[in-house]
Amino acid sequence: MRGGFGRLLHALLCLALAGLIGFLSTRFGFRSDWSAAQHASLAPQTVQLLQRLDAPVEITSYASDSGNLRAAIAAFFDRYRAHKADIALQFVDPASDPAAMRALGVRVDGEIELRYRGRSERLQRVNEQEFSNALLRLSRTQERMVAFLSGDGERKPDGTADADLAQFTALLLNQGVRCVPLVLGSGARIPDNTDLLVIADPRTAVAAPVAAEIVDWVERGGAVLWLAEPGENAGLANLADALSVRLLAGMLVDGAGASLGLGDPSFVALSRYPDHAITRGLETTTLFPQAVALAQLTQPRWQVQPLLSSGAQSWNETGAIPKAGESGATIRFDPDTDEMRGPLDLGFALSRLSPRPDRREQRAVVIGDGDFLSNRFIGNGGNRELGQRIFNWLLADDALIEIPDRGAPDRLIQLSQTRLTLIGLGLLVVLPLLLATIGGLTAWRRRRRR
């Protein structure tokens, strides 16, 4: 009886201890990351950023209710909540109202919208570097000024017509970037507080004094984004020389578009991009209607890096291009003309040492198409994300949080075919024979003892 009572008392004490530990675990939390290189925890740079944020953060995730996507997203943001409690996360099922999702521009399952202090930003990928950098951009109090050249038929930054840019500039405004039209008269100068000058496809030739001021702006160290178009006669030849680029004749066409369901060869769809800070990690398809191919001068004054490149089935068509659906009309590459076979560049990122004392680097981007950011095409694929990346880079917002690669080492094992065969024989033949032999010997020894 005494032994039984002792065992019962011991069991009761163990149950009481387990209950006490369970109760304390609901009152006190403890985290410990034992993963390789601490890749399951936030980087110190992210933790410092969260400690500086003095307002709530609201996150809306457009993730479907099926599968494990919501659980993975919630687990990701739990790491942020451990350092900042006022991060609110809500889920919206994109399948519940597809029309509303299209109106909001939601294209990817799991896309998130981040809000902080009245500003917002969209992310199609959720990882620490993308999310932390978006938080940092939204937390900056200094407003950026982007001037859109106006007065010569350019795309209007606040216009609602299909060719204008109001939808995209509204996105920039939510991120603290103010877009204003800029009319340059005779003798007028671009204001010094301008962070970026945008030239969006002038329909009439820019006056010589205005073109000279634009070139002078570049020589003074100003950042510029030039959205060109085929056949553009905008009086900007001197700007092209100052940027060390030239526009090729004709319109860029791509025969590979038929495999993507594009009936118009003048619509160029890209899903692969040259390696650059702007396009790194961009995995969505972008669409460029009626673009012009670009080339760089042989002795550039800039570091010129290709940003967008067409495929091998493309060329710059100098003849007439039939309309989509027009029967009996075809276009072919003609090597006896000024046409050049692809791959061809339709976007350049330029950089050099800045002549301005307050800037380390001067940047410029030339894109052979302005339609991809227009109200009509901004919602296609990754056009919105690409435009946002271009502006972030031009406004020097790429020098953000550098999250080190903290993945587990040696995650990939590469074995030769001989070693794979030996391992297979060992697991399928040698190991079963060894276990059978041990079992047989054990049974034989037991029979002998009897």
KEMI-152703 format. One record per residue (C-alpha): residue in one letter; x, y, z. Coordinates in nm, 3 decimals. Layout:
+-----+---------+---------+---------+
: res :    east :   north :      up :
+-----+---------+---------+---------+
:   A :       X :       Y :       Z :
...
+-----+---------+---------+---------+
***
This chain:
+-----+---------+---------+---------+
: res :    east :   north :      up :
+-----+---------+---------+---------+
:   M :   0.000 :   0.000 :   0.000 :
:   R :   0.277 :   0.237 :   0.088 :
:   G :   0.448 :   0.182 :  -0.251 :
:   G :   0.119 :   0.233 :  -0.440 :
:   F :   0.045 :   0.554 :  -0.251 :
:   G :   0.392 :   0.687 :  -0.333 :
:   R :   0.346 :   0.617 :  -0.706 :
:   L :   0.004 :   0.787 :  -0.701 :
:   L :   0.147 :   1.092 :  -0.523 :
:   H :   0.432 :   1.108 :  -0.774 :
:   A :   0.185 :   1.098 :  -1.067 :
:   L :  -0.029 :   1.372 :  -0.913 :
:   L :   0.275 :   1.593 :  -0.860 :
:   C :   0.381 :   1.542 :  -1.225 :
:   L :   0.033 :   1.638 :  -1.347 :
:   A :   0.030 :   1.944 :  -1.123 :
:   L :   0.373 :   2.050 :  -1.249 :
:   A :   0.266 :   2.005 :  -1.611 :
:   G :  -0.048 :   2.213 :  -1.547 :
:   L :   0.156 :   2.487 :  -1.379 :
:   I :   0.398 :   2.499 :  -1.674 :
:   G :   0.105 :   2.516 :  -1.916 :
:   F :  -0.053 :   2.801 :  -1.717 :
:   L :   0.271 :   2.998 :  -1.704 :
:   S :   0.320 :   2.952 :  -2.079 :
:   T :  -0.003 :   3.147 :  -2.139 :
:   R :   0.128 :   3.439 :  -1.931 :
:   F :   0.491 :   3.453 :  -2.034 :
:   G :   0.640 :   3.406 :  -2.379 :
:   F :   0.982 :   3.286 :  -2.476 :
:   R :   1.136 :   3.253 :  -2.823 :
:   S :   1.460 :   3.092 :  -2.920 :
:   D :   1.583 :   3.054 :  -3.276 :
:   W :   1.805 :   2.749 :  -3.312 :
:   S :   1.797 :   2.748 :  -3.692 :
:   A :   2.116 :   2.774 :  -3.896 :
:   A :   2.237 :   3.135 :  -3.926 :
:   Q :   1.922 :   3.253 :  -3.738 :
:   H :   1.722 :   3.253 :  -4.064 :
:   A :   1.393 :   3.209 :  -3.873 :
:   S :   1.436 :   3.546 :  -3.695 :
:   L :   1.427 :   3.904 :  -3.815 :
:   A :   1.753 :   4.075 :  -3.902 :
:   P :   1.883 :   4.336 :  -3.656 :
:   Q :   1.823 :   4.608 :  -3.919 :
:   T :   1.453 :   4.518 :  -3.932 :
:   V :   1.423 :   4.513 :  -3.553 :
:   Q :   1.577 :   4.863 :  -3.534 :
:   L :   1.330 :   4.986 :  -3.795 :
:   L :   1.032 :   4.847 :  -3.603 :
:   Q :   1.152 :   5.016 :  -3.285 :
:   R :   1.154 :   5.353 :  -3.464 :
:   L :   0.796 :   5.326 :  -3.595 :
:   D :   0.564 :   5.530 :  -3.371 :
:   A :   0.228 :   5.454 :  -3.536 :
:   P :   0.022 :   5.140 :  -3.604 :
:   V :   0.082 :   4.934 :  -3.916 :
:   E :  -0.216 :   4.792 :  -4.105 :
:   I :  -0.177 :   4.497 :  -4.341 :
:   T :  -0.439 :   4.357 :  -4.576 :
:   S :  -0.357 :   4.025 :  -4.737 :
:   Y :  -0.554 :   3.926 :  -5.047 :
:   A :  -0.505 :   3.553 :  -4.995 :
:   S :  -0.750 :   3.274 :  -5.076 :
:   D :  -0.910 :   3.081 :  -4.794 :
:   S :  -0.801 :   2.745 :  -4.935 :
:   G :  -0.466 :   2.580 :  -4.876 :
:   N :  -0.200 :   2.689 :  -4.630 :
:   L :  -0.121 :   3.032 :  -4.775 :
:   R :  -0.295 :   3.230 :  -4.502 :
:   A :  -0.126 :   3.030 :  -4.228 :
:   A :   0.216 :   3.094 :  -4.386 :
:   I :   0.148 :   3.467 :  -4.418 :
:   A :   0.023 :   3.489 :  -4.058 :
:   A :   0.332 :   3.304 :  -3.934 :
:   F :   0.553 :   3.546 :  -4.127 :
:   F :   0.396 :   3.853 :  -3.969 :
:   D :   0.403 :   3.695 :  -3.622 :
:   R :   0.779 :   3.755 :  -3.632 :
:   Y :   0.712 :   4.128 :  -3.675 :
:   R :   0.444 :   4.134 :  -3.403 :
:   A :   0.697 :   3.997 :  -3.157 :
:   H :   0.877 :   4.335 :  -3.185 :
:   K :   0.581 :   4.565 :  -3.262 :
:   A :   0.247 :   4.471 :  -3.111 :
:   D :   0.032 :   4.722 :  -3.304 :
:   I :   0.065 :   4.546 :  -3.640 :
:   A :  -0.287 :   4.453 :  -3.755 :
:   L :  -0.335 :   4.182 :  -4.016 :
:   Q :  -0.661 :   4.109 :  -4.197 :
:   F :  -0.736 :   3.868 :  -4.482 :
:   V :  -0.960 :   3.925 :  -4.783 :
:   D :  -1.051 :   3.633 :  -5.009 :
:   P :  -0.995 :   3.752 :  -5.369 :
:   A :  -1.239 :   3.489 :  -5.494 :
:   S :  -1.525 :   3.646 :  -5.296 :
:   D :  -1.550 :   3.945 :  -5.532 :
:   P :  -1.329 :   3.909 :  -5.844 :
:   A :  -1.459 :   4.232 :  -6.000 :
:   A :  -1.363 :   4.432 :  -5.692 :
:   M :  -1.020 :   4.268 :  -5.687 :
:   R :  -0.961 :   4.363 :  -6.051 :
:   A :  -1.066 :   4.720 :  -5.973 :
:   L :  -0.815 :   4.727 :  -5.687 :
:   G :  -0.544 :   4.591 :  -5.914 :
:   V :  -0.499 :   4.264 :  -5.723 :
:   R :  -0.327 :   4.018 :  -5.957 :
:   V :  -0.149 :   3.767 :  -5.732 :
:   D :  -0.293 :   3.537 :  -5.468 :
:   G :  -0.134 :   3.648 :  -5.142 :
:   E :  -0.069 :   4.008 :  -5.253 :
:   I :  -0.057 :   4.243 :  -4.956 :
:   E :  -0.136 :   4.610 :  -4.903 :
:   L :   0.065 :   4.788 :  -4.636 :
:   R :  -0.056 :   5.110 :  -4.470 :
:   Y :   0.133 :   5.342 :  -4.237 :
:   R :   0.045 :   5.702 :  -4.147 :
:   G :  -0.197 :   5.745 :  -4.436 :
:   R :   0.045 :   5.606 :  -4.694 :
:   S :   0.019 :   5.267 :  -4.860 :
:   E :   0.218 :   5.033 :  -5.081 :
:   R :   0.144 :   4.702 :  -5.254 :
:   L :   0.371 :   4.399 :  -5.247 :
:   Q :   0.325 :   4.087 :  -5.455 :
:   R :   0.598 :   3.893 :  -5.275 :
:   V :   0.624 :   3.857 :  -4.900 :
:   N :   0.975 :   3.829 :  -4.767 :
:   E :   1.169 :   4.021 :  -4.505 :
:   Q :   1.366 :   4.242 :  -4.740 :
:   E :   1.067 :   4.347 :  -4.954 :
:   F :   0.839 :   4.411 :  -4.656 :
:   S :   1.097 :   4.588 :  -4.439 :
:   N :   1.201 :   4.816 :  -4.724 :
:   A :   0.838 :   4.903 :  -4.795 :
:   L :   0.796 :   4.995 :  -4.427 :
:   L :   1.105 :   5.214 :  -4.445 :
:   R :   0.978 :   5.396 :  -4.755 :
:   L :   0.641 :   5.464 :  -4.596 :
:   S :   0.802 :   5.588 :  -4.273 :
:   R :   1.004 :   5.860 :  -4.441 :
:   T :   0.863 :   6.205 :  -4.373 :
:   Q :   1.040 :   6.395 :  -4.651 :
:   E :   0.816 :   6.435 :  -4.957 :
:   R :   0.972 :   6.373 :  -5.297 :
:   M :   0.899 :   6.608 :  -5.589 :
:   V :   0.862 :   6.462 :  -5.938 :
:   A :   0.810 :   6.709 :  -6.223 :
:   F :   0.640 :   6.591 :  -6.543 :
:   L :   0.734 :   6.797 :  -6.847 :
:   S :   0.413 :   6.951 :  -6.988 :
:   G :   0.305 :   7.184 :  -7.264 :
:   D :   0.401 :   6.979 :  -7.570 :
:   G :   0.131 :   6.712 :  -7.566 :
:   E :   0.299 :   6.485 :  -7.309 :
:   R :   0.106 :   6.231 :  -7.104 :
:   K :  -0.062 :   6.414 :  -6.817 :
:   P :   0.033 :   6.301 :  -6.466 :
:   D :  -0.319 :   6.380 :  -6.341 :
:   G :  -0.510 :   6.296 :  -6.660 :
:   T :  -0.779 :   6.029 :  -6.669 :
:   A :  -0.759 :   5.951 :  -7.042 :
:   D :  -0.631 :   5.608 :  -7.144 :
:   A :  -0.290 :   5.746 :  -7.243 :
:   D :  -0.242 :   5.951 :  -6.925 :
:   L :  -0.081 :   5.848 :  -6.595 :
:   A :  -0.324 :   5.940 :  -6.315 :
:   Q :  -0.359 :   5.586 :  -6.178 :
:   F :   0.015 :   5.542 :  -6.144 :
:   T :   0.083 :   5.886 :  -5.997 :
:   A :  -0.192 :   5.820 :  -5.739 :
:   L :   0.011 :   5.518 :  -5.631 :
:   L :   0.322 :   5.736 :  -5.600 :
:   L :   0.130 :   5.993 :  -5.395 :
:   N :   0.038 :   5.724 :  -5.143 :
:   Q :   0.411 :   5.665 :  -5.099 :
:   G :   0.497 :   6.028 :  -5.035 :
:   V :   0.592 :   6.122 :  -5.393 :
:   R :   0.420 :   6.435 :  -5.527 :
:   C :   0.384 :   6.455 :  -5.905 :
:   V :   0.337 :   6.800 :  -6.060 :
:   P :   0.322 :   6.922 :  -6.421 :
:   L :   0.609 :   7.147 :  -6.526 :
:   V :   0.577 :   7.394 :  -6.813 :
:   L :   0.909 :   7.540 :  -6.920 :
:   G :   0.885 :   7.869 :  -7.104 :
:   S :   1.162 :   8.070 :  -7.257 :
:   G :   1.440 :   8.118 :  -7.004 :
:   A :   1.265 :   7.908 :  -6.735 :
:   R :   1.467 :   7.663 :  -6.530 :
:   I :   1.381 :   7.336 :  -6.365 :
:   P :   1.340 :   7.406 :  -5.990 :
:   D :   1.626 :   7.295 :  -5.771 :
:   N :   1.391 :   7.112 :  -5.532 :
:   T :   1.292 :   6.873 :  -5.811 :
:   D :   1.401 :   6.519 :  -5.732 :
:   L :   1.316 :   6.371 :  -6.072 :
:   L :   1.221 :   6.502 :  -6.416 :
:   V :   0.990 :   6.282 :  -6.626 :
:   I :   0.961 :   6.328 :  -7.003 :
:   A :   0.658 :   6.125 :  -7.111 :
:   D :   0.632 :   6.118 :  -7.490 :
:   P :   0.600 :   6.476 :  -7.621 :
:   R :   0.364 :   6.483 :  -7.922 :
:   T :   0.514 :   6.800 :  -8.065 :
:   A :   0.876 :   6.902 :  -8.088 :
:   V :   1.009 :   7.056 :  -7.770 :
:   A :   1.129 :   7.413 :  -7.821 :
:   A :   1.506 :   7.451 :  -7.850 :
:   P :   1.542 :   7.656 :  -7.525 :
:   V :   1.340 :   7.394 :  -7.334 :
:   A :   1.548 :   7.108 :  -7.478 :
:   A :   1.864 :   7.298 :  -7.384 :
:   E :   1.738 :   7.340 :  -7.025 :
:   I :   1.666 :   6.967 :  -7.001 :
:   V :   2.019 :   6.885 :  -7.117 :
:   D :   2.156 :   7.142 :  -6.871 :
:   W :   1.949 :   6.977 :  -6.596 :
:   V :   2.117 :   6.647 :  -6.676 :
:   E :   2.462 :   6.806 :  -6.679 :
:   R :   2.388 :   6.966 :  -6.340 :
:   G :   2.330 :   6.619 :  -6.195 :
:   G :   1.951 :   6.593 :  -6.216 :
:   A :   1.773 :   6.257 :  -6.239 :
:   V :   1.558 :   6.197 :  -6.545 :
:   L :   1.312 :   5.939 :  -6.674 :
:   W :   1.254 :   5.948 :  -7.047 :
:   L :   0.956 :   5.752 :  -7.182 :
:   A :   1.005 :   5.749 :  -7.558 :
:   E :   0.785 :   5.620 :  -7.840 :
:   P :   0.840 :   5.499 :  -8.199 :
:   G :   0.870 :   5.775 :  -8.456 :
:   E :   0.912 :   6.035 :  -8.186 :
:   N :   1.028 :   6.367 :  -8.325 :
:   A :   1.042 :   6.557 :  -7.999 :
:   G :   1.349 :   6.768 :  -8.059 :
:   L :   1.541 :   6.572 :  -7.794 :
:   A :   1.836 :   6.457 :  -8.004 :
:   N :   2.074 :   6.649 :  -7.777 :
:   L :   1.923 :   6.477 :  -7.473 :
:   A :   1.982 :   6.138 :  -7.636 :
:   D :   2.346 :   6.233 :  -7.693 :
:   A :   2.380 :   6.356 :  -7.334 :
:   L :   2.245 :   6.020 :  -7.213 :
:   S :   2.463 :   5.821 :  -7.458 :
:   V :   2.165 :   5.647 :  -7.617 :
:   R :   1.981 :   5.655 :  -7.948 :
:   L :   1.641 :   5.542 :  -8.066 :
:   L :   1.636 :   5.286 :  -8.346 :
:   A :   1.414 :   5.334 :  -8.648 :
:   G :   1.075 :   5.167 :  -8.667 :
:   M :   0.873 :   4.982 :  -8.404 :
:   L :   0.978 :   4.682 :  -8.200 :
:   V :   0.782 :   4.367 :  -8.288 :
:   D :   0.807 :   4.022 :  -8.135 :
:   G :   0.690 :   3.697 :  -8.291 :
:   A :   0.700 :   3.521 :  -7.954 :
:   G :   0.388 :   3.707 :  -7.844 :
:   A :   0.165 :   3.460 :  -8.031 :
:   S :   0.254 :   3.186 :  -7.781 :
:   L :   0.125 :   3.414 :  -7.504 :
:   G :  -0.202 :   3.483 :  -7.680 :
:   L :  -0.101 :   3.826 :  -7.813 :
:   G :  -0.249 :   3.876 :  -8.157 :
:   D :  -0.072 :   4.206 :  -8.214 :
:   P :   0.303 :   4.169 :  -8.290 :
:   S :   0.364 :   4.526 :  -8.174 :
:   F :   0.283 :   4.419 :  -7.816 :
:   V :   0.603 :   4.298 :  -7.650 :
:   A :   0.563 :   4.079 :  -7.341 :
:   L :   0.867 :   4.020 :  -7.117 :
:   S :   0.906 :   3.763 :  -6.842 :
:   R :   1.286 :   3.756 :  -6.815 :
:   Y :   1.498 :   4.058 :  -6.731 :
:   P :   1.868 :   4.148 :  -6.727 :
:   D :   2.018 :   4.152 :  -6.380 :
:   H :   1.982 :   4.498 :  -6.227 :
:   A :   1.873 :   4.643 :  -5.895 :
:   I :   1.543 :   4.749 :  -6.056 :
:   T :   1.448 :   4.410 :  -6.199 :
:   R :   1.612 :   4.179 :  -5.946 :
:   G :   1.343 :   3.948 :  -5.810 :
:   L :   1.080 :   4.066 :  -6.061 :
:   E :   0.902 :   3.747 :  -6.163 :
:   T :   0.584 :   3.872 :  -6.331 :
:   T :   0.526 :   3.940 :  -6.701 :
:   T :   0.528 :   4.301 :  -6.820 :
:   L :   0.360 :   4.431 :  -7.135 :
:   F :   0.491 :   4.705 :  -7.365 :
:   P :   0.257 :   4.814 :  -7.649 :
:   Q :   0.424 :   4.968 :  -7.952 :
:   A :   0.771 :   5.019 :  -7.814 :
:   V :   1.087 :   5.150 :  -7.979 :
:   A :   1.420 :   4.971 :  -7.953 :
:   L :   1.721 :   5.148 :  -7.805 :
:   A :   2.096 :   5.134 :  -7.858 :
:   Q :   2.385 :   5.283 :  -7.665 :
:   L :   2.656 :   5.498 :  -7.813 :
:   T :   2.997 :   5.342 :  -7.864 :
:   Q :   3.168 :   5.573 :  -7.614 :
:   P :   2.906 :   5.629 :  -7.344 :
:   R :   2.952 :   5.894 :  -7.079 :
:   W :   2.746 :   5.680 :  -6.841 :
:   Q :   2.751 :   5.330 :  -6.708 :
:   V :   2.474 :   5.193 :  -6.930 :
:   Q :   2.302 :   4.873 :  -6.818 :
:   P :   2.024 :   4.698 :  -7.013 :
:   L :   1.702 :   4.700 :  -6.815 :
:   L :   1.455 :   4.544 :  -7.060 :
:   S :   1.544 :   4.322 :  -7.355 :
:   S :   1.326 :   4.156 :  -7.616 :
:   G :   1.360 :   3.796 :  -7.732 :
:   A :   1.538 :   3.635 :  -8.026 :
:   Q :   1.223 :   3.646 :  -8.242 :
:   S :   1.201 :   4.026 :  -8.228 :
:   W :   1.324 :   4.301 :  -8.459 :
:   N :   1.264 :   4.670 :  -8.524 :
:   E :   1.007 :   4.676 :  -8.804 :
:   T :   1.051 :   4.981 :  -9.027 :
:   G :   0.756 :   4.907 :  -9.255 :
:   A :   0.384 :   4.924 :  -9.197 :
:   I :   0.248 :   4.699 :  -8.924 :
:   P :  -0.097 :   4.545 :  -8.983 :
:   K :  -0.360 :   4.588 :  -8.719 :
:   A :  -0.454 :   4.296 :  -8.496 :
:   G :  -0.701 :   4.066 :  -8.668 :
:   E :  -0.636 :   4.207 :  -9.016 :
:   S :  -0.646 :   3.914 :  -9.261 :
:   G :  -0.383 :   3.847 :  -9.524 :
:   A :  -0.132 :   4.093 :  -9.380 :
:   T :   0.204 :   3.969 :  -9.254 :
:   I :   0.533 :   4.126 :  -9.155 :
:   R :   0.878 :   3.979 :  -9.201 :
:   F :   1.229 :   4.070 :  -9.100 :
:   D :   1.410 :   4.239 :  -9.389 :
:   P :   1.790 :   4.228 :  -9.352 :
:   D :   1.836 :   4.467 :  -9.648 :
:   T :   1.692 :   4.760 :  -9.450 :
:   D :   1.773 :   4.929 :  -9.121 :
:   E :   1.599 :   4.649 :  -8.937 :
:   M :   1.801 :   4.464 :  -8.672 :
:   R :   1.723 :   4.119 :  -8.540 :
:   G :   1.674 :   4.073 :  -8.168 :
:   P :   1.742 :   4.049 :  -7.884 :
:   L :   1.706 :   4.426 :  -7.870 :
:   D :   1.706 :   4.658 :  -7.570 :
:   L :   1.399 :   4.868 :  -7.495 :
:   G :   1.512 :   4.998 :  -7.158 :
:   F :   1.838 :   5.133 :  -7.014 :
:   A :   1.941 :   5.222 :  -6.660 :
:   L :   2.219 :   5.483 :  -6.652 :
:   S :   2.441 :   5.589 :  -6.366 :
:   R :   2.758 :   5.791 :  -6.310 :
:   L :   2.927 :   5.999 :  -6.042 :
:   S :   2.710 :   6.296 :  -5.960 :
:   P :   2.840 :   6.650 :  -6.006 :
:   R :   2.616 :   6.760 :  -5.719 :
:   P :   2.785 :   6.776 :  -5.379 :
:   D :   2.477 :   6.636 :  -5.201 :
:   R :   2.453 :   6.326 :  -5.420 :
:   R :   2.692 :   6.039 :  -5.464 :
:   E :   2.544 :   5.901 :  -5.785 :
:   Q :   2.344 :   6.046 :  -6.072 :
:   R :   2.081 :   5.821 :  -6.228 :
:   A :   1.864 :   5.815 :  -6.538 :
:   V :   1.632 :   5.564 :  -6.706 :
:   V :   1.527 :   5.554 :  -7.071 :
:   I :   1.233 :   5.330 :  -7.167 :
:   G :   1.123 :   5.288 :  -7.526 :
:   D :   0.756 :   5.292 :  -7.430 :
:   G :   0.526 :   5.509 :  -7.222 :
:   D :   0.208 :   5.306 :  -7.260 :
:   F :   0.309 :   5.048 :  -6.998 :
:   L :   0.246 :   5.306 :  -6.721 :
:   S :  -0.067 :   5.456 :  -6.879 :
:   N :  -0.413 :   5.424 :  -6.728 :
:   R :  -0.500 :   5.166 :  -6.991 :
:   F :  -0.211 :   4.927 :  -6.938 :
:   I :  -0.091 :   4.988 :  -6.580 :
:   G :  -0.290 :   4.690 :  -6.453 :
:   N :  -0.131 :   4.440 :  -6.691 :
:   G :   0.095 :   4.185 :  -6.522 :
:   G :   0.386 :   4.347 :  -6.343 :
:   N :   0.366 :   4.690 :  -6.511 :
:   R :   0.270 :   4.863 :  -6.186 :
:   E :   0.548 :   4.691 :  -5.991 :
:   L :   0.809 :   4.766 :  -6.257 :
:   G :   0.711 :   5.134 :  -6.265 :
:   Q :   0.731 :   5.151 :  -5.887 :
:   R :   1.076 :   4.992 :  -5.891 :
:   I :   1.198 :   5.238 :  -6.156 :
:   F :   1.086 :   5.539 :  -5.951 :
:   N :   1.230 :   5.398 :  -5.629 :
:   W :   1.568 :   5.353 :  -5.798 :
:   L :   1.566 :   5.696 :  -5.961 :
:   L :   1.472 :   5.858 :  -5.630 :
:   A :   1.763 :   5.671 :  -5.465 :
:   D :   1.524 :   5.465 :  -5.254 :
:   D :   1.706 :   5.142 :  -5.332 :
:   A :   1.970 :   5.213 :  -5.066 :
:   L :   1.744 :   5.064 :  -4.805 :
:   I :   1.770 :   4.775 :  -4.563 :
:   E :   2.022 :   4.516 :  -4.676 :
:   I :   1.907 :   4.186 :  -4.531 :
:   P :   2.199 :   3.941 :  -4.531 :
:   D :   2.155 :   3.594 :  -4.675 :
:   R :   2.102 :   3.382 :  -4.367 :
:   G :   1.994 :   3.059 :  -4.531 :
:   A :   2.110 :   2.731 :  -4.384 :
:   P :   2.449 :   2.626 :  -4.524 :
:   D :   2.488 :   2.314 :  -4.735 :
:   R :   2.119 :   2.277 :  -4.812 :
:   L :   2.197 :   2.113 :  -5.147 :
:   I :   2.373 :   1.776 :  -5.166 :
:   Q :   2.520 :   1.689 :  -5.503 :
:   L :   2.613 :   1.324 :  -5.552 :
:   S :   2.752 :   1.142 :  -5.851 :
:   Q :   2.557 :   0.860 :  -6.013 :
:   T :   2.803 :   0.603 :  -5.870 :
:   R :   2.746 :   0.724 :  -5.515 :
:   L :   2.370 :   0.731 :  -5.565 :
:   T :   2.386 :   0.368 :  -5.684 :
:   L :   2.594 :   0.263 :  -5.383 :
:   I :   2.353 :   0.437 :  -5.143 :
:   G :   2.057 :   0.270 :  -5.314 :
:   L :   2.217 :  -0.075 :  -5.290 :
:   G :   2.304 :  -0.012 :  -4.928 :
:   L :   1.949 :   0.086 :  -4.832 :
:   L :   1.763 :  -0.167 :  -5.046 :
:   V :   1.995 :  -0.473 :  -5.028 :
:   V :   2.276 :  -0.451 :  -4.774 :
:   L :   2.076 :  -0.304 :  -4.484 :
:   P :   1.784 :  -0.556 :  -4.513 :
:   L :   2.034 :  -0.847 :  -4.536 :
:   L :   2.219 :  -0.717 :  -4.232 :
:   L :   1.898 :  -0.686 :  -4.030 :
:   A :   1.787 :  -1.035 :  -4.140 :
:   T :   2.126 :  -1.177 :  -4.041 :
:   I :   2.113 :  -1.014 :  -3.697 :
:   G :   1.759 :  -1.140 :  -3.647 :
:   G :   1.858 :  -1.493 :  -3.751 :
:   L :   2.158 :  -1.499 :  -3.519 :
:   T :   1.947 :  -1.371 :  -3.229 :
:   A :   1.686 :  -1.643 :  -3.285 :
:   W :   1.957 :  -1.914 :  -3.315 :
:   R :   2.120 :  -1.807 :  -2.986 :
:   R :   1.786 :  -1.814 :  -2.805 :
:   R :   1.716 :  -2.170 :  -2.927 :
:   R :   2.059 :  -2.286 :  -2.808 :
:   R :   1.994 :  -2.149 :  -2.457 :
:   R :   1.686 :  -2.366 :  -2.430 :
+-----+---------+---------+---------+
***
